[in-house]
Amino acid sequence: MVVKVYSPVYACPKRVIVCLIEKGIEFETVPVDLVKGEHKTPEYLKLQPFGFLPVIQDGDFTLYESRAIIRYYAEKYKSQGTDLLGNTIEERGLVEQWLEILFSSALGLLPDEKIIKESEEKLGKVLDMYEERLSKSKYLAGGFFSLAYLSHLPFTQYLVGPMQKEHLIRERKHVSAWWDDISNRPSWKKVLELYKVPPKFKYAGVQ
Ligand SMILES: N[C@@H](CCC(=O)N[C@@H](CS)C(=O)NCC(=O)O)C(=O)O
C-alpha cells in the first residue's frame, strides 16, 4: 500500500516526506494549492477538519499534524531505514523534547522593521541555547540523528534561503556545523530537488 501525502511543496508536509524517505517508505503526493484555498474545500476538510497540510492516507488510516505523522512512521517502521527514535527511554525523551522545541516560532514574519528586529533578537537568544547544547553534543537530542531534526529542516531552510537570515546560523559555530550536517542528508536534498515552493506562496510561519 503506497502512502498518500497531501501536499508536497509546503514546509510541514516536507517534514513528513523527508521522514518517509529516511524510513524507505513508498509514497505518492497529492497536490493541494494553498493559494487557491484548496485546503478549505469541503472535500479536503473531510480529511483534515482544521484545513491545514499535511494529511496522510495509509490504506484506510488517515492522520494529520506533521509531528504526529513522523512519530507514527518512526514507530511503525522502527527497524526499517534510519532509526529516528533512539534506543533508551532517556534518548526517546530527549528526541521528544527537541521535537517540541522549534525555534521558528520565535521569528515574526510581518513586514514591519521593528517586529523583524525584535524577532531576530529573540531568535538569536534561542539559537544561543542551541549553540550551547550543540557544543556538548553532536545533535540536540544526543549523538544520533532523529525525528527532532526532520522537524527543524523545512523552517531552517526558509530561514537561510528566502528569509535571508543565514547569518543567524553561520555566526554560531556549532549550530552552523549542525545545519550543514542535517541539511546535507541525501533525504533532504532529494526533497528540495523534487518539491519546489511555489513562487506565489508566502510562508505563513504557522507551526
Ligand atoms: N501543526 C500543524 C501545522 C500545519 C500548518 O501550519 N500547515 C501549513 C502549511 S506548512 C498550512 O496548511 N497552512 C494553511 C493555512 O495557514 O491556512 C502541523 O505541524 O501539521
The ligand as an SDF file (V2000), in Angstrom:
LIG
                    3D

 20 19  0  0  0  0  0  0  0  0999 V2000
    0.7510   21.9610   13.4510 N   0  0  0  0  0  0  0  0  0  0  0  0
    0.4710   21.6690   12.0580 C   0  0  0  0  0  0  0  0  0  0  0  0
    0.6480   22.9430   11.2820 C   0  0  0  0  0  0  0  0  0  0  0  0
    0.2830   22.7570    9.8590 C   0  0  0  0  0  0  0  0  0  0  0  0
    0.4340   24.0220    9.0340 C   0  0  0  0  0  0  0  0  0  0  0  0
    0.5580   25.1450    9.5390 O   0  0  0  0  0  0  0  0  0  0  0  0
    0.4650   23.8290    7.7250 N   0  0  0  0  0  0  0  0  0  0  0  0
    0.5510   24.9350    6.7970 C   0  0  0  0  0  0  0  0  0  0  0  0
    1.4450   24.5520    5.6360 C   0  0  0  0  0  0  0  0  0  0  0  0
    3.1180   24.3980    6.1750 S   0  0  0  0  0  0  0  0  0  0  0  0
   -0.8490   25.1810    6.2770 C   0  0  0  0  0  0  0  0  0  0  0  0
   -1.5670   24.2490    5.9750 O   0  0  0  0  0  0  0  0  0  0  0  0
   -1.2310   26.4470    6.1890 N   0  0  0  0  0  0  0  0  0  0  0  0
   -2.5230   26.7920    5.6830 C   0  0  0  0  0  0  0  0  0  0  0  0
   -3.1350   27.9740    6.3620 C   0  0  0  0  0  0  0  0  0  0  0  0
   -2.4680   28.5880    7.2220 O   0  0  0  0  0  0  0  0  0  0  0  0
   -4.2950   28.2660    6.0390 O   0  0  0  0  0  0  0  0  0  0  0  0
    1.4000   20.5690   11.5640 C   0  0  0  0  0  0  0  0  0  0  0  0
    2.5570   20.5400   12.0000 O   0  0  0  0  0  0  0  0  0  0  0  0
    0.9580   19.7520   10.7510 O   0  0  0  0  0  0  0  0  0  0  0  0
  1  2  1  0
  2  3  1  0
  2 18  1  0
  3  4  1  0
  4  5  1  0
  5  6  2  0
  5  7  1  0
  7  8  1  0
  8  9  1  0
  8 11  1  0
  9 10  1  0
 11 12  2  0
 11 13  1  0
 13 14  1  0
 14 15  1  0
 15 16  2  0
 15 17  1  0
 18 19  2  0
 18 20  1  0
M  END
$$$$
